[in-house]
Amino acid sequence: MSGGDSETDAELEQNILNRDATIDLQLPRRSLLVKFTCDLCNERTSKLVNRLAYEKGLIYVQCAGCLKYHKLVDNLGLVVEYDLRGDMDSDSNADEI
C-alpha cells in the first residue's frame, strides 16, 4: 500500500460489503389492497399484499376475526384440496344397502 491511500484493507472490505447490502426500492412491495370476507366468522378483513404474488404466486392471509389462515390465491397450483365429504357420503350409502 502506498502512503497516499487513506483507506485500510478493513475499510475497503467494509465499503464493498455495504455496497452489496443496499436495498433496491424498485422491487415490488405490498402495494395491492385486498379485502375479503371470512366464510367461518363473516369478518371483513383488509390486507396489503404483493401484486406479483397475487398475479403469479400463492397467497395465504390471516383473518382478523378467527385468526385462521385462508388461501386467497394459488396461481402455481401448489396446494391441492380434496373434498372428502362426498366420498364419506357414498361410503355410508353403501353400508345401508
Secondary structure, DSSP 8 states (H G I E B T S, - for coil): --TT----HHHHHHHHHHHHT---TTS--EEEEEEEE-TTT--EEEEEEEHHHHHHSEEEEE-TTT--EEEEEESS-------THHHHHHHHHHHH-
